Amino acid sequence: MLKGFEPIYSDHSKTLILGSMPSVVSLEKQEYYGFHLNRFWKIMSVYSGRQFPDYDAKKQMILDYDFALWDVIQGCEREGSLDSKIKNPICSDILGLLEKAPAICRIICNGKKAAELFDRHFKAQVDCEIIYLPSTSNANRTIKEHELFEVWLKALNT
């Protein structure tokens, strides 16, 4: 059984960004979006105008801009990193996080698997704006990179 990460958030977090489950590389590095071809941190760099010399700087940016970061899945079985290979997912305590961080009023689902599981397990119980965005994973070939950046930056800036 693979185990995901703890959330990154503060009392001031207003937007929760939810992925599905960390990749193999992310789990090895113990970093959200740790695989160098995932476009999440590149998008956040453009959004914030910051460069991230290390993971601590990335986490600080999340907090500085009132974001929170977590995954819908806390644990699962999976061979490789593809969401399509996820079996027996155990969901994170999203409702518990929303109680601890009551300023969160918007949730962004990063990709189809995160959206699917969030909708199935949490959507009916959450009173927040929900935004569904294409996955930042390099495995997502359904959208051109400039279009991916455009839709993400539009959502982050609203």
LOVOZA-389299 format. One record per residue: x, y negated, z of N, C-alpha, C, O, CB in turn; residue number from 1. Coordinates in steps of 0.02 Angstrom, whole numbers, plus 50000, padded with zeros to 5 digits. Glycine has a CB too. Layout:
NODE X Y Z X Y Z X Y Z X Y Z X Y Z NUM .
...
//
This chain:
NODE 50043 50059 50000 50000 50000 50000 50044 49938 50000 50087 49929 50044 49952 50000 50062 1 .
NODE 50035 49896 49951 50070 49832 49947 50035 49781 49990 49973 49781 49996 50075 49807 49874 2 .
NODE 50073 49737 50022 50045 49687 50066 50063 49618 50039 50121 49604 50024 50069 49695 50139 3 .
NODE 50012 49575 50034 50023 49506 50010 50052 49461 50064 50073 49483 50116 49958 49478 49985 4 .
NODE 50051 49397 50049 50081 49346 50092 50030 49312 50136 49969 49317 50125 50117 49294 50050 5 .
NODE 50054 49278 50186 50013 49233 50227 49999 49170 50186 50038 49152 50142 50048 49216 50296 6 .
NODE 49945 49135 50201 49930 49074 50164 49978 49017 50182 50006 49015 50237 49859 49052 50177 7 .
NODE 49986 48972 50135 50022 48909 50147 49967 48856 50150 49931 48846 50101 50077 48894 50091 8 .
NODE 49961 48822 50206 49908 48771 50213 49924 48727 50273 49968 48742 50314 49838 48803 50221 9 .
NODE 49887 48671 50277 49891 48628 50336 49820 48605 50352 49772 48621 50317 49938 48566 50323 10 .
NODE 49814 48568 50407 49748 48540 50426 49723 48491 50373 49663 48477 50370 49754 48505 50493 11 .
NODE 49768 48465 50332 49750 48415 50282 49736 48445 50213 49716 48409 50167 49805 48365 50276 12 .
NODE 49745 48510 50205 49734 48542 50140 49663 48531 50116 49615 48541 50154 49750 48618 50143 13 .
NODE 49656 48510 50054 49590 48497 50025 49573 48545 49968 49514 48558 49955 49586 48426 50000 14 .
NODE 49624 48570 49934 49613 48615 49876 49651 48680 49889 49712 48680 49899 49637 48582 49810 15 .
NODE 49614 48735 49888 49643 48801 49896 49653 48832 49827 49605 48839 49789 49598 48847 49940 16 .
NODE 49714 48849 49810 49730 48882 49747 49738 48957 49762 49781 48977 49801 49794 48852 49713 17 .
NODE 49696 48997 49730 49695 49069 49743 49720 49108 49683 49693 49102 49628 49625 49092 49761 18 .
NODE 49772 49147 49693 49794 49196 49644 49762 49263 49659 49718 49268 49701 49871 49202 49642 19 .
NODE 49785 49314 49624 49758 49381 49636 49801 49417 49688 49779 49427 49745 49756 49422 49570 20 .
NODE 49862 49436 49669 49908 49473 49713 49978 49458 49687 49988 49456 49627 49893 49551 49713 21 .
NODE 50027 49449 49731 50095 49435 49708 50122 49490 49663 50108 49549 49673 50141 49425 49767 22 .
NODE 50162 49470 49614 50195 49517 49569 50249 49556 49607 50265 49540 49664 50226 49481 49508 23 .
NODE 50276 49606 49575 50331 49645 49604 50390 49599 49622 50417 49603 49676 50355 49701 49555 24 .
NODE 50408 49555 49575 50464 49509 49587 50448 49461 49644 50490 49448 49687 50481 49469 49523 25 .
NODE 50387 49436 49645 50367 49390 49700 50371 49425 49767 50394 49395 49816 50296 49364 49688 26 .
NODE 50349 49488 49770 50353 49525 49833 50426 49536 49853 50442 49531 49912 50317 49593 49826 27 .
NODE 50469 49552 49805 50540 49562 49820 50571 49497 49846 50610 49499 49894 50578 49586 49758 28 .
NODE 50555 49441 49815 50583 49377 49834 50547 49346 49894 50573 49299 49925 50581 49329 49776 29 .
NODE 50487 49372 49911 50445 49344 49963 50428 49271 49948 50433 49227 49990 50479 49349 50031 30 .
NODE 50407 49259 49885 50389 49193 49862 50326 49197 49818 50321 49239 49774 50447 49160 49823 31 .
NODE 50279 49152 49831 50223 49146 49785 50250 49128 49716 50294 49085 49709 50172 49092 49810 32 .
NODE 50223 49159 49664 50241 49146 49595 50317 49147 49585 50346 49103 49555 50213 49078 49573 33 .
NODE 50347 49199 49612 50420 49205 49612 50451 49228 49547 50511 49220 49537 50440 49251 49665 34 .
NODE 50411 49256 49501 50439 49277 49437 50453 49216 49394 50408 49174 49385 50390 49327 49401 35 .
NODE 50513 49210 49368 50535 49149 49335 50495 49132 49272 50496 49074 49251 50607 49155 49316 36 .
NODE 50459 49179 49243 50419 49164 49183 50348 49143 49199 50311 49121 49155 50418 49224 49138 37 .
NODE 50327 49150 49262 50261 49125 49281 50263 49049 49277 50312 49018 49299 50240 49149 49353 38 .
NODE 50211 49019 49251 50211 48947 49238 50184 48904 49295 50181 48843 49288 50172 48933 49176 39 .
NODE 50165 48935 49351 50134 48897 49405 50179 48840 49430 50156 48783 49433 50118 48944 49463 40 .
NODE 50241 48855 49447 50284 48803 49476 50304 48751 49424 50317 48694 49441 50347 48834 49506 41 .
NODE 50307 48770 49360 50320 48721 49307 50262 48672 49303 50273 48611 49295 50330 48757 49238 42 .
NODE 50201 48697 49307 50142 48653 49307 50143 48607 49367 50130 48548 49361 50077 48695 49306 43 .
NODE 50158 48634 49426 50160 48594 49486 50216 48542 49484 50209 48487 49512 50169 48638 49548 44 .
NODE 50270 48557 49450 50325 48509 49441 50302 48451 49398 50316 48393 49414 50386 48544 49411 45 .
NODE 50268 48466 49343 50242 48413 49300 50190 48371 49339 50191 48310 49335 50210 48442 49235 46 .
NODE 50146 48405 49375 50094 48370 49414 50125 48322 49465 50103 48264 49471 50049 48421 49449 47 .
NODE 50174 48346 49501 50202 48307 49557 50259 48261 49536 50277 48215 49572 50226 48353 49611 48 .
NODE 50288 48274 49477 50347 48236 49457 50409 48255 49496 50458 48218 49497 50335 48162 49465 49 .
NODE 50407 48313 49528 50463 48336 49570 50497 48396 49538 50467 48436 49502 50438 48354 49640 50 .
NODE 50561 48403 49554 50598 48464 49539 50602 48503 49604 50602 48474 49659 50670 48449 49510 51 .
NODE 50605 48569 49599 50606 48611 49659 50671 48650 49662 50677 48702 49628 50545 48659 49659 52 .
NODE 50719 48627 49702 50783 48663 49705 50778 48731 49739 50820 48774 49728 50833 48620 49742 53 .
NODE 50726 48740 49780 50719 48804 49816 50646 48814 49836 50604 48770 49825 50766 48806 49878 54 .
NODE 50633 48872 49864 50564 48889 49882 50537 48843 49937 50477 48827 49937 50560 48961 49904 55 .
NODE 50579 48823 49984 50556 48777 50037 50529 48712 50007 50480 48685 50031 50614 48762 50086 56 .
NODE 50562 48687 49954 50539 48626 49921 50471 48637 49887 50429 48592 49886 50591 48601 49870 57 .
NODE 50462 48696 49860 50398 48713 49828 50342 48714 49881 50288 48686 49870 50402 48781 49792 58 .
NODE 50355 48747 49937 50305 48750 49990 50289 48680 50017 50231 48664 50031 50329 48795 50047 59 .
NODE 50340 48638 50023 50329 48570 50048 50287 48530 50000 50245 48490 50021 50397 48535 50060 60 .
NODE 50297 48539 49935 50256 48504 49886 50183 48523 49893 50139 48480 49890 50281 48520 49814 61 .
NODE 50170 48588 49903 50101 48611 49913 50069 48573 49971 50012 48549 49965 50099 48688 49927 62 .
NODE 50104 48567 50026 50078 48533 50085 50073 48457 50074 50024 48426 50095 50121 48547 50145 63 .
NODE 50123 48428 50042 50123 48355 50031 50065 48332 49988 50040 48276 49997 50188 48334 49998 64 .
NODE 50042 48375 49944 49986 48356 49899 49920 48385 49922 49872 48389 49884 50001 48380 49828 65 .
NODE 49917 48405 49985 49855 48430 50016 49826 48492 49982 49765 48500 49979 49803 48376 50017 66 .
NODE 49870 48534 49956 49849 48598 49928 49857 48652 49981 49893 48643 50031 49888 48616 49864 67 .
NODE 49825 48708 49970 49837 48770 50006 49847 48823 49954 49821 48818 49898 49777 48787 50056 68 .
NODE 49885 48875 49971 49902 48927 49923 49892 48995 49956 49917 49007 50011 49974 48919 49897 69 .
NODE 49856 49039 49922 49846 49106 49947 49825 49151 49890 49820 49129 49833 49792 49108 50003 70 .
NODE 49814 49214 49905 49790 49263 49856 49726 49294 49881 49717 49302 49942 49843 49318 49842 71 .
NODE 49681 49310 49836 49618 49342 49854 49631 49411 49884 49595 49433 49928 49571 49347 49793 72 .
NODE 49682 49445 49859 49698 49512 49883 49753 49509 49936 49806 49482 49924 49719 49557 49824 73 .
NODE 49739 49538 49994 49789 49543 50047 49830 49607 50042 49888 49609 50062 49754 49540 50115 74 .
NODE 49800 49658 50014 49835 49722 50006 49803 49763 49951 49743 49757 49938 49836 49761 50071 75 .
NODE 49843 49805 49918 49816 49848 49865 49868 49900 49846 49925 49899 49870 49797 49806 49803 76 .
NODE 49847 49945 49804 49893 49991 49771 49900 49967 49699 49851 49946 49669 49867 50066 49774 77 .
NODE 49961 49969 49673 49973 49946 49604 50041 49970 49581 50090 49966 49618 49968 49868 49600 78 .
NODE 50043 49995 49520 50107 50009 49488 50123 49951 49442 50082 49934 49399 50105 50077 49449 79 .
NODE 50181 49921 49450 50198 49863 49410 50165 49800 49437 50147 49797 49496 50179 49874 49338 80 .
NODE 50158 49750 49393 50133 49685 49415 50066 49666 49384 50037 49615 49405 50183 49633 49399 81 .
NODE 50042 49703 49336 49980 49683 49302 49919 49689 49346 49911 49738 49383 49971 49726 49239 82 .
NODE 49876 49639 49344 49813 49640 49381 49770 49699 49361 49732 49726 49402 49775 49575 49371 83 .
NODE 49774 49720 49299 49734 49776 49275 49752 49842 49308 49715 49890 49305 49741 49783 49199 84 .
NODE 49810 49844 49341 49833 49905 49375 49816 49905 49449 49833 49953 49484 49908 49912 49366 85 .
NODE 49783 49853 49474 49766 49849 49545 49712 49901 49562 49662 49907 49527 49741 49778 49563 86 .
NODE 49725 49938 49616 49677 49987 49641 49667 49976 49716 49713 49955 49751 49702 50060 49627 87 .
NODE 49607 49990 49738 49590 49986 49809 49609 49920 49842 49643 49918 49893 49624 50043 49847 88 .
NODE 49586 49864 49812 49604 49799 49841 49571 49787 49909 49512 49805 49919 49586 49744 49794 89 .
NODE 49608 49757 49953 49582 49734 50018 49586 49658 50015 49640 49630 50005 49622 49764 50080 90 .
NODE 49530 49625 50025 49528 49552 50018 49558 49516 50078 49555 49540 50135 49456 49530 50007 91 .
NODE 49586 49459 50063 49610 49413 50115 49550 49384 50152 49494 49385 50126 49655 49357 50085 92 .
NODE 49562 49357 50211 49508 49327 50250 49499 49254 50229 49515 49208 50266 49524 49331 50326 93 .
NODE 49472 49245 50169 49462 49178 50142 49416 49136 50187 49429 49077 50199 49433 49182 50071 94 .
NODE 49363 49167 50212 49316 49130 50255 49351 49108 50319 49339 49053 50344 49255 49174 50272 95 .
NODE 49394 49150 50347 49432 49132 50406 49478 49073 50393 49485 49029 50435 49472 49191 50431 96 .
NODE 49510 49072 50335 49553 49016 50317 49513 48952 50311 49534 48899 50334 49591 49030 50252 97 .
NODE 49454 48956 50280 49413 48897 50273 49390 48869 50340 49379 48809 50347 49352 48912 50229 98 .
NODE 49382 48913 50390 49366 48889 50458 49426 48854 50489 49417 48804 50524 49343 48949 50502 99 .
NODE 49486 48881 50477 49547 48851 50505 49566 48786 50470 49599 48743 50500 49604 48900 50501 100 .
NODE 49547 48779 50408 49564 48720 50368 49500 48690 50339 49487 48696 50279 49614 48739 50310 101 .
NODE 49459 48658 50382 49393 48635 50361 49393 48579 50310 49341 48563 50282 49355 48613 50421 102 .
NODE 49451 48548 50297 49453 48495 50246 49452 48524 50175 49442 48487 50127 49516 48452 50256 103 .
NODE 49463 48589 50168 49462 48619 50101 49391 48614 50073 49343 48640 50102 49485 48694 50104 104 .
NODE 49386 48580 50017 49321 48569 49985 49321 48590 49912 49272 48582 49877 49301 48496 49991 105 .
NODE 49378 48618 49889 49383 48639 49820 49428 48701 49817 49479 48705 49850 49412 48582 49775 106 .
NODE 49407 48749 49776 49445 48810 49768 49459 48819 49694 49414 48816 49652 49407 48872 49797 107 .
NODE 49522 48831 49677 49543 48845 49609 49563 48918 49605 49607 48940 49642 49602 48798 49586 108 .
NODE 49530 48956 49561 49548 49026 49550 49596 49029 49491 49579 49009 49435 49485 49070 49537 109 .
NODE 49655 49056 49503 49708 49062 49453 49701 49129 49418 49730 49179 49439 49779 49054 49485 110 .
NODE 49662 49131 49364 49656 49191 49324 49592 49230 49336 49555 49217 49384 49713 49235 49337 111 .
NODE 49580 49278 49291 49517 49316 49292 49509 49361 49352 49455 49365 49381 49513 49358 49230 112 .
NODE 49562 49395 49373 49557 49442 49429 49541 49404 49493 49499 49425 49532 49621 49483 49437 113 .
NODE 49575 49349 49505 49561 49308 49564 49489 49284 49563 49454 49286 49614 49610 49248 49568 114 .
NODE 49466 49261 49504 49397 49237 49498 49346 49292 49509 49297 49283 49545 49386 49206 49429 115 .
NODE 49359 49350 49479 49313 49407 49486 49305 49428 49558 49249 49437 49582 49338 49466 49444 116 .
NODE 49360 49436 49594 49357 49458 49664 49329 49403 49709 49292 49418 49756 49426 49479 49688 117 .
NODE 49348 49341 49696 49321 49286 49736 49245 49284 49728 49208 49279 49777 49352 49219 49715 118 .
NODE 49221 49287 49666 49149 49285 49654 49113 49342 49688 49060 49333 49718 49135 49286 49578 119 .
NODE 49141 49402 49683 49109 49461 49711 49105 49459 49787 49055 49479 49816 49146 49524 49689 120 .
NODE 49158 49435 49820 49162 49441 49893 49149 49376 49932 49132 49379 49991 49229 49466 49911 121 .
NODE 49157 49318 49900 49155 49256 49939 49111 49200 49913 49086 49159 49952 49223 49230 49944 122 .
NODE 49099 49197 49848 49066 49139 49818 49000 49121 49852 48988 49062 49865 49054 49151 49745 123 .
NODE 48959 49169 49866 48893 49156 49895 48897 49127 49966 48849 49097 49990 48852 49220 49897 124 .
NODE 48954 49136 49999 48962 49113 50068 49002 49048 50074 49014 49025 50130 48996 49167 50108 125 .
NODE 49022 49020 50018 49066 48962 50018 49031 48901 49990 48999 48905 49937 49131 48977 49979 126 .
NODE 49036 48845 50025 49007 48783 50002 49062 48736 49980 49076 48685 50012 48963 48750 50058 127 .
NODE 49094 48753 49925 49149 48714 49897 49141 48711 49822 49106 48752 49791 49219 48745 49916 128 .
NODE 49173 48661 49792 49178 48661 49719 49225 48717 49698 49279 48725 49727 49204 48591 49692 129 .
NODE 49205 48757 49649 49246 48812 49625 49267 48797 49554 49225 48781 49512 49207 48880 49630 130 .
NODE 49331 48803 49540 49358 48791 49473 49394 48855 49451 49435 48882 49488 49406 48729 49472 131 .
NODE 49377 48877 49392 49408 48938 49364 49457 48918 49309 49438 48886 49260 49354 48987 49336 132 .
NODE 49520 48935 49318 49572 48917 49270 49606 48979 49242 49607 49031 49274 49623 48870 49303 133 .
NODE 49634 48972 49182 49671 49028 49153 49732 49044 49195 49762 49000 49227 49692 49012 49080 134 .
NODE 49751 49106 49195 49808 49129 49234 49873 49096 49211 49884 49086 49151 49815 49205 49230 135 .
NODE 49914 49078 49259 49980 49050 49244 50031 49105 49230 50089 49091 49213 50005 49007 49302 136 .
NODE 50011 49168 49236 50056 49224 49224 50082 49224 49152 50046 49205 49106 50021 49290 49239 137 .
NODE 50144 49244 49144 50171 49251 49077 50137 49307 49038 50142 49310 48977 50246 49265 49081 138 .
NODE 50101 49351 49072 50063 49404 49038 50000 49377 49004 49971 49410 48962 50044 49459 49088 139 .
NODE 49980 49317 49023 49921 49285 48992 49941 49256 48925 49973 49203 48922 49890 49231 49039 140 .
NODE 49922 49290 48872 49937 49267 48804 49875 49241 48768 49876 49232 48707 49969 49323 48764 141 .
NODE 49820 49230 48806 49758 49208 48775 49755 49133 48764 49708 49108 48733 49699 49230 48818 142 .
NODE 49804 49097 48790 49804 49024 48784 49876 49000 48772 49923 49027 48801 49774 48991 48849 143 .
NODE 49883 48950 48729 49949 48923 48716 49973 48885 48777 49933 48858 48816 49948 48876 48653 144 .
NODE 50040 48883 48786 50067 48853 48846 50046 48779 48854 50029 48759 48910 50143 48857 48845 145 .
NODE 50047 48740 48801 50028 48669 48808 49955 48663 48828 49937 48616 48863 50042 48631 48742 146 .
NODE 49912 48708 48805 49842 48707 48824 49833 48727 48897 49792 48699 48933 49800 48753 48779 147 .
NODE 49872 48776 48919 49871 48798 48989 49889 48739 49034 49855 48725 49083 49920 48857 49000 148 .
NODE 49944 48705 49018 49965 48647 49057 49910 48594 49057 49896 48564 49109 50031 48617 49029 149 .
NODE 49879 48582 49000 49827 48531 48994 49768 48545 49040 49746 48501 49076 49804 48525 48922 150 .
NODE 49742 48607 49039 49683 48621 49080 49700 48621 49154 49660 48599 49195 49653 48689 49060 151 .
NODE 49760 48646 49171 49780 48645 49242 49790 48574 49267 49766 48556 49321 49845 48686 49251 152 .
NODE 49825 48533 49228 49837 48465 49250 49773 48425 49255 49765 48384 49301 49886 48430 49203 153 .
NODE 49726 48436 49210 49661 48403 49214 49626 48422 49279 49598 48379 49313 49617 48421 49153 154 .
NODE 49626 48486 49296 49593 48509 49357 49628 48482 49420 49595 48461 49467 49591 48586 49360 155 .
NODE 49694 48481 49420 49730 48457 49478 49722 48382 49489 49724 48358 49545 49805 48474 49471 156 .
NODE 49711 48347 49435 49705 48273 49439 49634 48249 49453 49623 48189 49459 49729 48243 49376 157 .
NODE 49585 48295 49458 49516 48272 49471 49500 48276 49544 49445 48259 49565 49466 48314 49432 158 .
//
